[in-house]
């Protein structure tokens, strides 16, 4: 029986163009009015191909700046790809300190908007609203704009929406690195429950214990390249070795 694909990436890449502004004083700027800042190309994601199957929990490892967060933003549709193609089979939700949520809206409004994007009807959201709020432990702040939330509060809200609204494919970017110990324990329990069965999870984390325990396969990235994608223990060892160089 052939495994069903959740994500298929073919030849995808992403380069950012960043201005190098060397005119850092008023004098410099006045004398360089007709000499605009130079543009620097930063290849964040170099061409890569991979497939992720439905129901898999995939880890992504690599040092800071290797392209992990950029990659999951490409897969989640936050950034457009420069080359290649991405095929997604299912609803997606990216959780990274509230990416995908509007900081000008309240927690209540974000719950309805995010759950609607996942395909839920208003009545269905009404039915799980209290569960989402209580799981996130935000009952007192439900009508507060999330721009006033701490990063941990925003992460709790995003995780709770994903858990209870049921995205098919979830991108979790350092979700276990924010919030207090109590919520982290609650988040880990979700991974140990039947809720995760059938879901596809792409997990960016610096926690080797979490990756080793829950990820079927793991990718190791370096300088925007996908160096390895396969056995989790091997990927972890490559990551450890890279950190000791």
C-alpha positions in Angstrom: 0.0 0.0 0.0 1.4 3.4 -1.0 1.8 6.0 1.7 -0.3 9.2 1.2 1.7 12.3 0.7 1.1 15.3 3.0 3.9 17.5 1.5 5.9 17.3 -1.6 8.7 19.8 -2.3 10.5 19.9 -5.7 13.5 22.1 -6.3 12.3 24.8 -3.8 14.6 27.7 -3.0 14.4 31.2 -1.4 16.8 34.1 -1.6 16.3 37.3 0.3 17.6 40.7 -1.0 18.9 42.8 1.9 20.0 46.4 1.6 23.5 47.1 2.9 23.2 50.7 4.2 26.7 51.9 4.9 25.5 55.5 5.2 25.1 55.4 8.9 25.5 59.1 9.6 23.7 62.2 8.4 26.9 63.4 6.8 27.3 60.2 4.9 23.7 60.3 3.7 24.0 63.9 2.4 27.1 63.1 0.4 25.7 59.9 -1.0 22.3 61.0 -2.1 22.9 59.6 -5.6 24.7 56.5 -4.3 22.0 54.2 -3.1 22.7 51.4 -0.6 23.9 48.2 -2.2 21.7 45.1 -2.2 23.1 41.9 -0.8 21.7 38.5 -1.8 21.2 36.0 1.1 20.4 32.4 -0.1 18.2 31.4 2.8 17.1 28.1 1.3 19.1 26.4 -1.4 17.4 24.1 -3.9 16.0 21.0 -2.2 13.6 18.1 -2.7 11.8 16.0 -0.1 8.5 14.3 0.7 6.6 14.1 3.9 3.9 11.5 4.4 0.6 11.8 6.2 0.8 10.9 9.9 4.5 11.5 10.2 6.1 13.6 12.9 9.2 15.2 11.3 12.0 17.0 13.1 14.1 19.8 11.7 17.5 20.4 13.3 20.3 22.9 12.6 22.1 25.8 14.1 20.6 29.3 14.3 20.5 30.9 10.9 20.6 27.6 8.9 17.1 28.2 7.4 14.8 26.1 9.5 12.2 28.8 10.2 12.4 30.0 6.6 11.8 26.5 5.3 8.6 26.0 7.3 7.3 29.4 6.4 7.8 28.4 2.7 5.9 25.2 3.3 3.1 27.0 5.3 2.7 29.6 2.5 3.9 32.6 4.6 6.8 33.3 2.1 6.6 32.7 -1.6 9.2 30.3 -3.1 11.6 31.6 -5.7 11.9 28.3 -7.6 10.3 24.9 -7.6 6.9 23.8 -6.4 5.2 22.7 -3.1 2.2 20.4 -3.1 0.2 20.4 0.2 -2.5 17.8 0.9 -4.5 19.1 3.8 -5.1 22.2 6.0 -2.0 23.8 7.5 -1.3 25.9 10.6 2.1 27.5 11.5 2.8 28.1 15.1 5.7 30.4 15.8 4.9 33.0 18.5 1.7 33.9 16.8 2.7 34.0 13.1 -0.5 33.8 11.2 -2.5 35.6 13.9 -3.3 39.3 13.8 -1.8 41.2 16.8 -4.4 43.9 16.3 -7.2 41.4 17.1 -8.2 40.0 20.4 -7.7 36.4 21.5 -11.4 35.7 20.8 -11.2 37.2 17.3 -8.1 35.3 16.5 -9.7 32.0 17.6 -12.6 32.6 15.2 -10.4 33.8 12.3 -7.8 31.0 12.6 -10.4 28.2 13.1 -12.4 29.5 10.1 -9.2 29.4 8.0 -9.0 25.7 9.0 -12.4 25.2 7.6 -14.6 25.2 10.7 -18.0 26.7 10.7 -19.1 29.3 13.3 -21.2 26.8 15.2 -18.3 24.4 15.3 -16.0 27.1 16.6 -18.6 28.0 19.2 -18.6 24.4 20.4 -14.9 24.3 21.0 -14.3 28.0 22.0 -14.2 27.4 25.8 -12.0 24.4 25.4 -9.5 26.5 23.4 -9.5 29.3 25.9 -9.2 27.0 28.9 -6.4 24.9 27.4 -4.4 28.1 26.7 -5.2 29.4 30.2 -6.3 32.8 28.8 -9.8 33.1 30.3 -9.0 36.5 31.8 -7.5 37.9 28.6 -9.9 36.6 26.0 -11.0 40.1 24.9 -7.5 41.6 25.0 -5.6 42.3 21.8 -2.8 39.8 21.5 -0.3 42.6 20.8 -0.3 43.0 24.6 0.4 39.3 25.2 3.8 37.9 26.2 5.4 35.6 23.7 4.4 32.6 25.9 0.7 33.7 26.0 0.7 34.0 22.2 2.3 30.6 21.8 -0.2 29.0 24.2 -3.1 30.4 22.2 -1.7 29.2 18.8 -1.0 25.8 20.2 -4.4 25.5 21.7 -6.1 26.5 18.4 -4.1 23.9 16.5 -4.8 21.2 19.1 -8.5 21.8 19.3 -9.4 23.1 15.8 -7.6 20.2 14.1 -5.2 21.3 11.3 -4.1 18.3 9.2 -0.5 19.6 9.0 1.1 21.6 11.8 4.3 23.4 11.7 5.6 23.9 15.3 8.5 26.3 15.5 10.2 26.1 18.9 6.8 25.7 20.5 8.4 23.9 23.5 10.9 26.8 24.1 8.3 29.3 25.3 5.8 29.5 28.1 6.1 28.1 31.6 7.0 24.6 32.6 3.4 23.8 33.3 2.3 24.6 29.8 5.3 22.8 28.3 4.3 19.7 30.2 0.7 20.1 28.8 2.0 20.5 25.3 4.2 17.3 25.6 1.2 15.4 26.9 -0.6 16.3 23.7 2.1 14.5 21.8 1.6 11.4 24.0 -2.2 11.4 23.4 -4.3 9.9 20.6 -4.9 13.4 19.3 -1.6 13.3 17.4 -2.6 10.1 15.5 -3.2 10.8 11.8 -1.8 14.4 12.1 1.3 15.5 10.2 3.7 17.5 12.4 6.8 19.3 11.3 8.7 20.2 14.5 11.6 22.7 14.7 13.2 22.3 18.1 16.5 22.5 19.9 15.2 19.9 22.4 17.0 16.7 21.4 14.8 14.7 23.9 11.5 15.9 22.2 12.9 15.2 18.7 14.3 11.8 19.5 11.1 10.7 21.3 8.4 11.8 18.8 10.0 12.3 15.3 9.8 9.4 12.8 12.3 11.1 10.6 14.5 14.2 11.0 16.1 16.7 8.7 19.5 18.3 9.4 20.1 21.7 7.8 23.3 23.8 7.4 23.7 27.1 5.6 20.4 26.8 3.9 21.0 23.3 2.5 19.2 20.1 3.4 22.3 18.0 4.4 20.4 14.9 5.6 16.8 13.7 5.9 16.2 10.3 7.4 17.0 8.4 10.6 16.4 10.7 13.7 19.3 9.4 15.7 21.7 10.0 12.8 20.3 13.5 12.2 20.8 14.3 16.0 24.4 13.1 15.9 25.1 15.3 12.8 23.6 18.3 14.7 25.7 17.5 17.8 28.9 17.1 15.7 28.2 20.4 13.9 27.9 22.2 17.2 31.3 20.9 18.3 33.1 22.1 15.2 
